[in-house]
């Protein structure tokens, strides 16, 4: 890790050549340190399974089926589903599909019904007295207690997904990234030139 710090700022996104892929170039002088990370048996198993699914089904399967294939490759029996209440209908369908292959534990973002005022949290409606907070730490803890081997995120809010990831004991993959404005297709903000121009203008103004 220290060798990575000595290489300076990471700026892979603007790079046009991606010589790491085409020439095996080690821009960070960190290949040896990175390889050592795969000495962890858990990481090695996950990486081997993920690479196998990529190799066997490249550009052939939707993400939902990739998750099923990955879980089977890992030998998982119990899958956790952490979903936003706004995607409850989708979660029912996803659970039904996953249940054809695994035991599924699902938990809603409003689990335990904790009022936002108990933690002095900002509300959507400041006049309301009964706004229930999203509880990503609680969602993760429910699935930890259930002993899930892989947890699937379905539409948790930005930041709440980060909290869930911190607390979850099982590895995590995301099936749905929430975007209330773009029908849960966040990359649409990049693909649509009208929206992209708005972001780029905002970035210029902030400099």
Secondary structure, DSSP 8 states (H G I E B T S, - for coil): -HHHHHT-----TT-SS-HHHHT---TTS-HHHHHHHTTSHHHHHHHHHHHHHHHHHTTTS-HHHHHHHHHHHHT--EEEEEE-GGGHHHHHHHHHHHTTTSEEEEEETTTT--BGGGGT---SSTT-S--B---HHHHHHHHHHHT-SEEEEES--TTHHHHHHHH-SSEEEEEE---TTTTT-TTHHHH-HHHHHHHHHHHHHH-
